[in-house]
Amino acid sequence: SNAGTLQEYQKRMKKLDQQYRERIRNAELFLQLETEQVERNYIKEKKAAVKEFEDKKVELKENLIAELEEKKKMIENEKLTMELTG
């Protein structure tokens, strides 16, 4: 009778151990997938940030050039006005 109980116990322990290993395996796979997803998102975000930075630099440069052109025109107009009135 004791031997039967021990066998039952061992069978149940083996089953529990298998379930435990399976759950650990699943948890590790899930962690791996989540980590890969996070890394992909990080790379995507970083690329987007770099592109945004580059776009802003170009826009800033264009704006500065436009402002300088405008100032240049104003100075030329003032010079012309002074020549005409002077």
URCORFEN-V961059 format. One record per backbone hydrogen bond with DSSP energy under -1.0 kcal/mol. NH is the residue of the N-H (numbers start at 0). CO is the residue of the C=O. E is the energy in kcal/mol with one decimal. If there is no record, write none. Layout:
# URCORFEN-V961059
nh->NH co->CO e->E
nh->NH co->CO e->E
This chain:
# URCORFEN-V961059
nh->4 co->0 e->-1.9
nh->5 co->1 e->-2.5
nh->6 co->2 e->-2.5
nh->7 co->3 e->-2.4
nh->8 co->4 e->-2.7
nh->9 co->5 e->-2.9
nh->10 co->6 e->-2.7
nh->11 co->7 e->-2.7
nh->12 co->8 e->-2.6
nh->13 co->9 e->-2.5
nh->14 co->10 e->-2.3
nh->15 co->11 e->-2.7
nh->16 co->12 e->-2.5
nh->17 co->13 e->-2.3
nh->18 co->14 e->-2.6
nh->19 co->15 e->-2.7
nh->20 co->16 e->-2.7
nh->21 co->17 e->-2.6
nh->22 co->18 e->-2.6
nh->23 co->19 e->-2.5
nh->24 co->20 e->-2.6
nh->25 co->21 e->-2.7
nh->26 co->22 e->-2.6
nh->27 co->23 e->-2.5
nh->28 co->24 e->-2.4
nh->29 co->25 e->-2.6
nh->30 co->26 e->-2.5
nh->31 co->27 e->-2.4
nh->32 co->28 e->-2.6
nh->33 co->29 e->-2.8
nh->34 co->30 e->-2.7
nh->35 co->31 e->-2.4
nh->36 co->32 e->-2.4
nh->37 co->33 e->-2.6
nh->38 co->34 e->-2.5
nh->39 co->35 e->-2.5
nh->40 co->36 e->-2.6
nh->41 co->37 e->-2.5
nh->42 co->38 e->-2.4
nh->43 co->39 e->-2.4
nh->44 co->40 e->-3.0
nh->45 co->41 e->-2.7
nh->46 co->42 e->-2.5
nh->47 co->43 e->-2.3
nh->48 co->44 e->-2.5
nh->49 co->45 e->-2.5
nh->50 co->46 e->-2.6
nh->51 co->47 e->-2.6
nh->52 co->48 e->-2.4
nh->53 co->49 e->-2.6
nh->54 co->50 e->-2.8
nh->55 co->51 e->-2.5
nh->56 co->52 e->-2.2
nh->57 co->53 e->-2.2
nh->58 co->54 e->-2.6
nh->59 co->55 e->-2.8
nh->60 co->56 e->-2.5
nh->61 co->57 e->-2.6
nh->62 co->58 e->-2.5
nh->63 co->59 e->-2.6
nh->64 co->60 e->-2.4
nh->65 co->61 e->-2.4
nh->66 co->62 e->-2.5
nh->67 co->63 e->-2.5
nh->68 co->64 e->-2.5
nh->69 co->65 e->-2.3
nh->70 co->66 e->-2.6
nh->71 co->67 e->-2.6
nh->72 co->68 e->-2.4
nh->73 co->69 e->-2.3
nh->74 co->70 e->-2.6
nh->75 co->71 e->-2.5
nh->76 co->72 e->-2.7
nh->77 co->73 e->-2.7
nh->78 co->74 e->-2.7
nh->79 co->75 e->-2.5
nh->80 co->76 e->-2.8
nh->81 co->77 e->-2.7
nh->82 co->78 e->-2.3
nh->83 co->79 e->-2.4
nh->84 co->80 e->-2.7
nh->85 co->81 e->-2.6
